[in-house]
């Protein structure tokens, strides 16, 4: 599974912006046919994304294509335009039920079989951004082709009639519901976009809060957001060193036949060990 600390959206109809994104060292580039593309430019976006998948070297960046939502009338043309060129994954927004994921998975599987690619070599991420989507998270998260769930804060607030505030307290229940579903099904949870993208202090604070909630990464919409987001979702050297000490001390205490043990005056038991292992996994995924 790719590390997805920063998932950068690029308008699918803008060749120049897509090529620029390749220079940013971002984990994940998502070429967008949905919100990032005007209604009159959907066909151009399909053609440009197909060309990008064929011609550009994404190096270590994961290449994703976001199609329009199931039921929009554009989704079938969108997915069929990009699949022949094997994106690493397809993002389907505004998912509300398992059958919408199944629709996408069947089309992807048919393409894999047709081209002789390994089954499940094209992954799926889905956007959950409505009240109905949050209520159906348990079913949505169970799909075997899924790698992650992207939480759409702005759309969710609109769907429940909430007023967006800088503290985002109105999103907390849904944000935690997404993290919980992802943890239960071993998926990556990708957090909300920071709309005030030029204010890097807000980007950094929101990213750090998302990481504390348990998110593995965040959506971004501007190159300036790459560094603060990647930093927030990468454990620092101090956290890595402490996690290693917990794991080593736990192994030593197991050999002595002890369960819980004390490290630096704190009681360490199984939940804290699991947390330390997660820190080390994240560090490894981020190349540390």
Secondary structure, 3 states (H helix, E strand, C coil): CCCCCEEEEEECCCHHHHHHHCCCCCCEEEEECCCCCCHHHHHHHHHHHHHHHHHCCCCCCEEEEEECCCCCCCHHHHHHHHHCCCCCEEEECCCCCHHHHHHHHHHHHHHHHHHCCCCCCCEEEEEECCHHHHHCHHHHCCCCCEEEEEECHHHHHHHHCCCCCCCCHHHHHHHHHHHHHHHHCCCEEEECCCCCCCCHHHHHHHHHHHHHHCCCEEEECCCCHHHHHHHHCCCCHHHHHHHHHHHHHHHHHHHCCCCCEEECCEEECHHHHHHHHHHHHHHHHCCC
